[in-house]
Amino acid sequence: MDKKILVINIGSASKKCGLYDEHEVCGVHMEKTSDGYIGTIKIGDDKEEVQITQDDYDDVGAYLMRVAGEKNIAQISDVTKIGLRVVAPGVFFQEDKIIDGDYIQALTLAQEMAPLHIIPVLEELKRIKNWAGDIPLLGISDSAFYKDMPIEAKLYGLPKELAEEHGIYRYGYHGISMSSVLGKIKELKGDVPEKIIICHLGSGSTVTALKNGRPIDTSMGFTPLEGIPTGSRVGNIDAGAVLYLLKKGGLDASVLEEMLYKKSGLLGLSGKTPFVKELIDLEKEGDIGAGKALAVFTRAVKKYIGAYSALLGGLDLLVFTATIGERSEYMRSKICSGLEYLDISSTDSPKVVVIPTDEMSEMAKRAIYTSGDYTRSYSRRACPVC
């Protein structure tokens, strides 16, 4: 059989795994829901919903290779490289690199900065090593897209020495999705409009401003905790409020971290669920908490669109993508309402488009063309703006 590449994308509430040669050979999309797990297997143009267990979800790569073997599509021996999406702060992680001992060490050191995303990657790597043998592993950076953002977009108002010592800068995330969507814009339009805002709205959400195809600002920052309140993450919050909770709220750092990452956002605001679809249903039934959660979310997205249109000096194209952005006309309408000053009267405006993201194909392309050779050693003090 032809040699193939396996790519794995671990999201906040989902996992995707795909097997590629020049195109996708087969893939599986698994999602966590309030009722357990759901899964969809795709082989060619055919899709099939399947029963997914906790073990299947935990070891998604092994699951897909088992399916590929049963369907006589491929064996593990056909896989030449495995690519894994990596969401991690730091200059080291703003490039695609072969995952070796140094890479694992860097991830281990960085996990205290973004535990919600790094710990699952470390756990996934342990599982992969149980069945992948000596197949090269590639860390595909989710922040590389933002590497050349303007300096003023990367800096926080911290003392220069402190920021340099701890590497505290805006790195940005969902870059793989942004790359995919930007490529599709080129295909659809023939060229890239000058002033674009892309709203990647899902379990995690990012709004990014692009000028002539290059990112000039983005809503997530040092970690994916900043920005829009998401399913269970707090989003933007006054640093003084966090300090107050540490001093007066009876919360130590580990408890506060758990609360900010896993008990806040839409879940915390509604007191019911982190899932937008369920919140919409609850709002229609008259649930006040669900309505407030959705209002906070849409207001946050709208504020970024307004701010970024100011930075761009106008707006040529507003793009919605990812689960909420692609599937929910209801949420798109709420967000676009009131943006008439940008010549957006509704979601039918020629300035507003829905473009499905394809992070998996983007990861596969990058896995094919990345050798993983590098000379830069890991340093938490590396400065991305110096």
N, C-alpha and C positions, 0 to 999 in steps of 0.2 A: 504494500500500500504506500501511497505518497506520504512524505513527511508532513507533519502537522504541528500547529502551535495551539496550546491550551491557554485560555485567559480566564481569570477569576476576578470578579468585581464584588467586593463586600460593601454593602450599603448599610445605612442605619437600621433599616427594617427589611432588608432583602439581600439576596445573593444571586448573582448571575454567573454562569460558567458557559464558555463556548469553545468549540473545537473548530479550527480554521486551517484551510490551505490558502488558496487565493481568495476564497469566499467562506462564509460560515457553512460548516458541514453539519453540525448539530449543536444544540444548546439547551440550557435549562434555566428558567427563571423561577426562583423560590421567594415567597413573601411570608413574613410574619403577619398574622392578623389577630384580632381579639379572640378568634375561635381556634387558633392553632396555626398550621402551615398550609399553604397552597402552592402548587407547582405546575409549570407548563413546560413541556418538552417540545422543541422545534426541530424537525428534521426536514431540510429543504423548505418547501412551502407548507408542509403539514404541521399542525399544532395539536397537541393532546394534553388535556389536563390529567394530572396524576396525583396519587396519594403520596404525601411527603411526611416522613417522620423526623423527629429531632435529630437522629443520627444522620439521615440523608442531608439535612440542612447543615449540620456541623461540618461534614466532609463532602462538600458539593463537587469537588474535582473528582474524587473517587467515585461518586455516584454517577456523574456523567460518563466517565470512562467505562463504568460497568454497563451502562445503557448502550454506549457505542459498541462495546464488545458483543452484547446480546443481539444487536441489530446488524452485526458484521460490518460495521462502518470503520472501526479502527481499534487498535490495541495500544496499550501504553508504550510499547516499543516503537510505535509510529510517531510519538511526540518528541520533537527536538528541543522545545523550549516551553516553559510555563511562565506566563506573565501575570503579575498580581498587582492590582491597584493599591497604591500606598498613599495614605493621607497622613502627613506628618510635618510639623514645623521644622524649619531649618534650611540653610543653604544646601546642605548635603542632599536633601531630598527634593531639590528642585531640578534634578536630572534623573533620567532613566538609567538604572545601574544593575549589574549582575548582583544578586543577593549572595554574599559570601559571609565569612566570619565578621569582617569589619562592618558590613551592613547590618547584621543582626545586633552587633554591639551598639551601633548608632540608634537603631530602633528601640533597643532596651533602655538606653539612656533617655530617649525622647518620650517614652510612654507616659511619664508623669505630666507631660505638657498636653497631650491629647489622648487620654486613656480610652475614650469611647471608640476611637478608630484604630489606634496602634495595638492595643491588647488583642483584638480579634485577628489582626494580621499576624501577630506572633503565634497565636494559637493555630491559625490556618497553616502557617509554615511548618509547624510541628507535625500536623496531620499529613501534609503533602509529602514530607520526607519519609513517612511510613510506607508510601506506595510508589513514589516517583523515582526512587533510586538516584542515579547520577544525572538526571535531566537538569540542565541549567535552569535556574530560577531568576526571573527578571523583575525588579521592582519598578513599576510604571508610575511615574510621579503625577499626582493630581494637581500639583502647584506649578509645574514647569511652564505652563501657559502664561503665568503672571511674572515670570522671572525678570522681564525687562520693563515692568511698569515704571512710570515716573517716580523719582525719589520721594516727592512730596506725597504720593499715595501710599508709600511703604512705611513712612515714619509715624510713630506715636509721639505724643508730647512728653516723652521721658527724657531724663538726662542722657546725653550722648554716650557717656561711659557705661552707664547701666544697661542701655539698650545693646551696646556692642558686647558687653560681658556675657549677657544671657541670650543674645540673638533674638531680641523681641522686636519683630517687624511684622508688617502685614504681608503674608505669603499668598493668601488666596487659595480657594479650593473649587472643586467641580471644574477644573481646567480641562480634563479629558472631554467632558461633555461640551464645554465651550468650543474646543477644537473641532469636535464633530459637527456642531451646529454651524460654525463658521464655514466649514467646508461645504455644507449643504446650501448655505446662503449663496456661495459662489456658483454652485451648480444651478440654482434657481434663477438668480439674477444676472448671471454672466459676469458681473463684477460685484464688488463689495460696497454698499452704501457708506458714505462718510461717517454718519452718526448712528450707531446701533446700540440698543440696550437689550441684553438677553436675560430673561428671567427663567432660571432653572428652579422649578418649584416642585419639591417632592418631600420625602421624609426629612431631608435636609434641603435647604433652599439658598440659592445665591443669585444676586443681581449683579451684572457686570456691564460696565460701559466700555464701548470700543470706538476708537477714532481711527478711521482708515484701516480697519481690520486689526488694530492693536489695542490690548486692554489698557485703559488709563486709570481705572479704579474698580474695586469690587467690594462686596459687602462683608464677606468673611475675612478674617484677619490673621492674627498670630495662630489661632486655632479655629476650627469650625464652630466654636461656641459663639463667636461674635456675629452680629448681623440680624437677620430676620428671626423672630421666635419660630422654632420649628416644632416637630412632633413632640419632643420631650426636652429640647434645649432652650435655654432662657433667651438667647439673642442679646441685643444691646441692653446693657444695664449700667447705671451709674456706679463707677468704682467705689464711691463713698458708701453706697448701699451694701456692697459686698464686705467692705471693711466693718460696717456697722454690725452685720450679721455675725462676723467673726468675733467682734468684741462683746456685743450685747445679746445676740440671738441664741446663745448657747450652742452654737455649731462650731465644731473644729473643722480643719481644712478638708479632711477626707469626707465628712458628712456633707459639707457645703458643696464639694465637688460633685458628689452623687446627686444632690438636689438640683444643681444647675444643669447637669448633663441629662439626667434621666427622669426628673420629676417636675420639670418646668415646662415652658413653651405651651403648646396647645393642650397638652395633658394637664398641666398645672392650672391653666386658666379656666378650663372647662370643668375640671374635677372628674371627667368621665373617660376621655379617650384621646390618643394622639393622632387619630386618623381623620383626615379632612372629610372623606366621604361620610363617615359616621356622624361627624359634627354637623354636616349639612342636613342630614336626616333629622338629627335632634333639634336643630334650629327650626326646621319646618314644623316640628311638633310643639314648638313653643318653649324649648329649653333656653333659658336666659344665659346660662354659663356658656353653652355652645355658641350662641350668637355673639357673645363678647369675645370669645377666643378667635372666631373667624374675623371679627371686626378688627382686632389687634393685628392679626396676620395680614389682612388686605391693606390696612393703613400703612404698615411697615413697608410692604412692597411698593405701594404708591409713593411713599416718601423717597425711597431710593430712585424711583423713576424720575420724580421731580428734580431731585438733587443732581442726578447724572445728566438729565437734559440740560441743566444749567452749566455743568462742566463741559458738555459737548457743544453748547451754543445752539441747541435745537435737537430735533430728533427726526431721522429719516426712516427708521425701522424699529419696531418693538416686537421682540420674539418671545414666545412662550414655549417652554419645553419641559420635559420630565413628567412624572406621573400626574401631578396636579395641573401643571401648565398645559399638558396635552389633552387630558381627559375631562377636565372640568370647565365647561362653558360658563357655569354658574360663578366660579371663582374668577375667571377671566373678566366677566362682565362687571363684577364688583370692583376689581382692580382698575379697569379702564374708565369706570364711571367717575366723572369729574376731571378727566384729562382733555377736555375739549380745547383748552388753550394750546395743546400740542397737535391740534388738528386730528385728534382721536375722538370721534363721536360715539363709536361703539366698537365691538370686537370685529365688525365687518369692515372696518376702515382698511384701506389699502396699506396703511402703515403698520397694521397689526397682523402678524402671521404666527401660525402654530407649526413648529418644525420638530418632529420627533428626533430626539437625540439617539445616537448609536455609539455609546461609550465602548461597547465590546469590539466593534469593528475598528474603532480608533485605536484601542489597545493592541489589537492584533497587528495592525499596520506598524505601530511603534515597536512591537516585539520583533517583527521581522527585520527591521532596519537598525536595531540597537545591538551593538556588539557587547556593550557593558564595560568596555575598557575605560579606566579613568585613573587620574593621578592625584586628584584633590583628596586630602585626608579629612576625616570628620573633625569638626571643631564647633562647639556650641558658641564660640566667640566669633565665628566667621560673620563678616558684615556684608549683606547683599547690596549695600548702597555705597560702599567705600570705593 
